[in-house]
Amino acid sequence: MTLALADLLVGQVAPLGNSGLLSGINKRPVARRLWLSREGLEGDAQADLKIHGGVEKAVHHYPREHYDAWRGELGGLDMLTRPGAFGENFSTRGLDERTVAIGDVFRVGDAIIEVSQGRQPCHKLNARFGVADMALRVQKTGWTGWYYRVRQEGFVAPGEAIHLIDRRSPDWTLQRLWRILYVDTFNIEELSAMLALAHLPERWRRYAQRRLETRQVEDWSKRLWASTSES
């Protein structure tokens, strides 16, 4: 599988609308190559590194195909006319949560990156879009995008090819994990299988472990609505 990196985007921390929140979600396309380290792209920043960014969330990828669907749902919001509305660093057509699996390894430019987890939408999306339940809508649709960890640092540039070079768990698409987390939340067989994935992020492993132990789903309210989040 090979496709083009249509847009490469970065952004700095700034106030988010009238919310009073600080966020790095406002990403803008760049026309030059950037260094991609294990912590993320040069020139990119996040407001709260306990929640966003770091080695397990070094790069955020969001499919442009979802923009078409969001315009149908939300109408003609100006921010949906260009990439960056969801705070993504990579924008492409040809990949989505139905086809991308956790552990997929890609080469882009000089860098090698691995799909680490799907995005868990947080309340800052509500302020970003001016839609009170935007984070919940993203969660319900499964149009979340995903994150990469960086296995080999290097330069990346807009327009470069993205090559799929390895699939560690091809059956474990991001859509499958989304269904376990948010739809079929007490499927014991699936939770047990999820728990056994060797390269699952530790936070997601804890979700599966706690559900199996307590038969309860974690509280999503702080992430979706409050001023603190676990996204």
Residue pairs with C-beta under 8 A, 6 or more apart in sequence:
1 163
1 164
2 161
2 162
2 163
2 164
3 92
3 93
3 94
3 95
3 161
3 162
4 92
4 159
4 160
4 161
4 162
5 90
5 91
5 92
5 108
5 156
5 157
5 158
5 159
5 160
5 161
5 162
6 64
6 83
6 91
6 92
6 93
6 158
6 159
7 29
7 83
7 84
7 90
7 91
7 158
8 29
8 30
8 34
8 41
8 89
8 90
8 91
8 156
8 157
8 158
9 27
9 28
9 29
9 30
9 83
9 84
9 88
9 89
9 90
9 91
10 27
10 28
10 30
10 34
10 41
10 42
10 43
10 44
10 89
11 24
11 25
11 26
11 27
11 28
11 44
11 45
11 84
11 87
12 24
12 43
12 44
12 45
13 22
13 23
13 24
13 45
13 46
13 47
14 22
14 23
14 24
14 26
15 21
15 22
15 23
16 22
16 23
16 25
16 26
16 124
16 127
16 128
17 127
17 128
17 130
18 127
19 124
19 127
21 47
21 124
21 127
21 227
22 47
23 47
23 87
23 124
23 127
23 128
24 44
24 45
24 46
24 47
24 52
24 53
24 87
25 86
25 87
25 124
25 125
25 128
26 84
26 87
26 128
27 44
27 83
27 84
27 87
27 88
27 89
28 84
29 82
29 83
29 84
29 91
29 158
30 43
30 158
31 158
32 157
33 109
33 155
33 156
33 157
34 41
34 42
34 43
34 155
34 156
34 157
35 41
35 42
35 153
35 154
35 155
36 42
36 58
36 59
36 109
36 111
36 113
36 150
36 153
36 154
36 155
36 156
37 58
37 150
37 153
38 55
38 58
38 149
38 150
38 153
39 53
39 54
39 55
39 58
40 53
40 58
40 59
40 89
40 150
41 58
41 59
41 89
41 156
44 89
45 53
46 52
46 53
51 122
51 229
51 230
51 231
52 231
55 149
55 150
56 116
56 117
56 147
56 149
56 201
57 116
57 117
57 147
58 113
58 147
58 148
58 149
58 150
59 89
59 90
59 113
59 147
59 148
59 150
60 86
60 87
60 88
60 89
60 90
60 119
60 145
60 146
60 147
61 88
61 89
61 90
61 91
61 92
61 95
61 145
61 146
61 147
61 148
62 83
62 86
62 87
62 88
62 90
62 91
62 145
63 91
63 92
63 93
63 95
63 96
63 97
63 143
63 145
64 83
64 91
64 92
64 93
65 93
65 96
66 96
66 143
66 145
67 80
67 83
67 85
69 141
69 143
70 77
70 80
70 85
70 143
71 77
71 80
73 137
74 80
74 129
74 131
77 85
77 129
79 85
79 128
79 129
83 91
84 91
85 128
85 129
86 125
86 138
86 145
87 128
88 145
90 108
90 162
92 162
95 162
97 118
97 142
97 143
97 144
97 145
97 146
97 173
97 174
97 175
97 178
98 173
98 174
98 175
99 173
100 115
100 146
100 173
100 174
101 115
101 167
101 168
101 169
101 170
101 171
101 172
101 173
101 174
102 115
102 116
102 117
102 118
102 168
102 169
102 172
102 173
102 174
102 177
102 197
102 199
102 200
103 114
103 115
103 167
103 168
103 169
103 172
103 197
103 199
104 114
104 115
104 164
104 166
104 167
104 168
104 170
105 112
105 113
105 114
105 115
105 151
105 164
105 165
105 166
105 167
105 168
106 112
106 113
106 114
106 115
106 148
106 162
106 163
106 164
106 165
107 113
107 162
107 163
107 165
108 156
108 160
108 161
108 162
108 163
109 154
109 155
109 156
109 157
109 160
110 152
110 153
110 154
110 155
110 156
111 150
111 152
111 153
111 154
111 155
111 156
112 150
112 151
112 152
112 154
112 165
113 148
113 149
113 150
113 151
114 148
114 149
114 150
114 151
114 168
114 199
115 146
115 147
115 148
115 174
116 146
116 147
116 148
116 149
116 199
116 201
117 146
117 147
117 177
117 200
117 201
117 204
118 144
118 145
118 146
118 147
118 174
118 177
118 178
119 138
119 144
119 145
119 146
119 147
119 231
120 139
120 144
120 223
120 230
120 231
121 134
121 135
121 136
121 138
121 139
121 144
121 223
121 224
121 231
122 135
122 223
122 224
122 229
122 230
122 231
123 135
123 223
123 224
123 225
123 226
123 227
123 229
124 135
124 229
125 131
125 134
125 135
125 138
126 132
126 133
126 134
126 135
126 225
128 134
131 137
133 224
135 223
135 224
135 225
136 224
138 144
139 182
139 220
139 224
140 182
142 175
142 178
142 179
142 182
144 174
144 178
146 174
168 199
169 197
169 199
172 194
172 197
176 190
177 194
177 204
179 190
180 187
180 190
180 191
180 194
180 208
181 204
181 207
184 190
185 211
185 217
186 211
186 215
186 217
188 212
191 208
191 211
191 212
192 208
192 212
194 200
194 204
194 205
194 208
195 205
195 208
195 209
195 212
197 205
200 208
203 230
207 218
210 216
210 218
211 217
211 218
222 228
222 229
222 230
223 229
223 230
223 231
